[in-house]
Amino acid sequence: MKYFPKLLFLFLILSSNSYCSEKDSTGLSVKINLIKEYFIPFHPYHYFHDYVPDNDSIKLKKFDIEITLKNNSDSTICFYLMTCSWEWDFIINNTYIYFSGKDCEGNFPYMRNIKSGDSIILKTTLQRDLRWDNPQKNSIGKGYNVKTTKIGLIYIDKKQGYDYHNIHDDKSRWKIIWSNPLYLNK
């Protein structure tokens, strides 16, 4: 019984759809669109032990975004995303923007198929590092030099699916498809 999840996953990989493109990710594009930006109050008990804000009214900046994965090729493209925490399959190009995260149950790699000309739209929330809008006392600057925010899809195709977790653990094996830039540092 303890081998059942592994056997099920292996079966799903081996019986994957043969109509997927063998051309890899050619033609897959990632586009991000800002829907809404806003601040939320940040309660003092959330402070980091080494972070002392300059004032008492701390606010956290959030950004609601859409991520559009579009197939611009002539055939179906198949790749893996986690079923619930699909944000794990993306990276952000700077150190001051994060995915907000969410509660997740029943999370496993799942093959997504996008037919030629079709898209998948994913909605999520990003947040800016607390220290960006709330510098520490006696701080001499924000220290963030990257002017744009881009999101990269860590592309794992159907042939690599059996090795999904090992690919995630080895950044040298990542194939990343980058999005357009957003300018979130206004």
N, C-alpha and C positions, 0 to 999 in steps of 0.2 A: 504494500500500500504506500510505503514511503517513496517508492520510485514512480508512482503514478503521475505526479505533476511533470517530472522530467520526461517521461515517456510520451505524455500528451503533447508537450512542447516540441519534442523531436518529431512526432507524427505530423504536427501542424507545419513544421519547417519542411519536411520531406514531401508533404502533399501540397506544397505551395502551388499557386496558380501558374500554369505554363504560359499564360497570355501576357505576362509581364515582360517589359523590354529587357533585352540583354545588353542594351547600350549604357547601362549604369544610370547616372543621374543627368545625363545630357538632356537639356530642355527643362529641367526642374528649376523654378525660380522661387525666391523667398521675398515677400514684400511685407513691410510693416507699416501700419497706419495708426496714428495717434487718435484715439476716440475722445478721451477726456483726461484732464490733469487736475489734481486737487490736493489739498492738505488734510491730514487727519491729526487730531491731538495725540501726543505721545506721552503716556503716563510716566512719572518719575521712577516707578519701580522697574521700568525697562532699561534704565541707564546701565551702561557698561561700567565695570568697576574702575576703569582708568579714564573714563570720559566724564568731564565736568563741563556742562554747557554754560554758555555765557549769560543765559537768562532762564527764567522759570517757565516760560510758555513755549514748550518744545512742540514742533509740528513736523510730521513726516510727509514728504512729498510722494504722491502716487500718480501713476499713469496707466489708464486703461488703454490697451492696444488690441489690434487685430493683426494676426499673422496669416497671410495668404500664401499657400503653397500651390503654385500653378504649374501644370504640365504643358509646356510649349512644344513638346515633341509630337511625332506622328503615331506613337504607340503608348500603351499603358505603362506607367512607371510604378513599381512596387518597392516599398521601403518600410523600415520598422520604426514605430513610435511606441512609447509606453502607453498602456490603455488609460491610465489616470494621470500620472505625473509626467505627462509628455514634455514638460519644461526641461526634464533631464536630458532630452535629446537636442537641446539648444544651448549655445553659449552666447555670452555677451562680450563685446570687444573692449569694455572698460571695467575699472574696478569700483566704480561708485554707483552703478545701477544693478539691481538684483531682481529676480523673479520673486514676487511676494509669497508664493507657495500656497498650498492648500492641503486639506485633509484628503487622504487617499486610501481606498481599500481595494483589494483584488487587482493589484498592479502587476502587469507583466508585459513583455514586448509583444506587439501585435502588428501584423503586416497591413499597411495601408496601401490602397490601390488608387491611383488617379488616372482616369482615362484621358486620352488625348484632348487637349483644350479645356479640361475640367480643373477645378480648384478645390482645395480644402481650406476652410477658414477656422482658425483657432483663436479664441479670445482669452486674454490673461491680463494680469496687472503687474506692472513693474514698480519698484520703489527706489528712490534715490537714497544714498547713504545719509544717515541722520546728520553727520557732521558737515555735509554740504551746506545745508540751510541753517544749521545751528552750530557755528564754530565753537571750539573750546575756549575757555578763558585763556588769555595771553597767547592765543594762536596767531601765527604770522601769515597765515594764508590757507587756502583750501588744499593746495597741492595736487589738484586734478588737472591734467593737461589734455586729455582726449576730449575733443570738442563735440564729437558725434557719438551716437549710440547705434550700433548695428547688432543684429542677432544672426547667428550662424546655425544652420541645421547640421547636426552631426549625422551625415547620411550613411545609413547602414542598409545595404540592398538585400534582396532575398537570398543571394548566395552566401552572405555573411551572417544571416540571421541565427544560425546555429551557434555562432560565436559572439552573440550580441554583448554579453556582459564583459567578456575579455576585451572587446574592441573599446568599450567605454572606459575600461581601466588603463588602456594603452593609448595615450594621446598621439603617438607617432603613427597610429593606424587610422586616425580620423580623416575623413573626407568632409570638408565643411563647405556648405553653400551659403554665402553671405547675403544679407538683405540690403536694401537701400538704407541710407542713414536717417536718423531722427536727430533733431537738435533740441535736447531736453535741458540745456543749461542756460536758459534765459534768465 
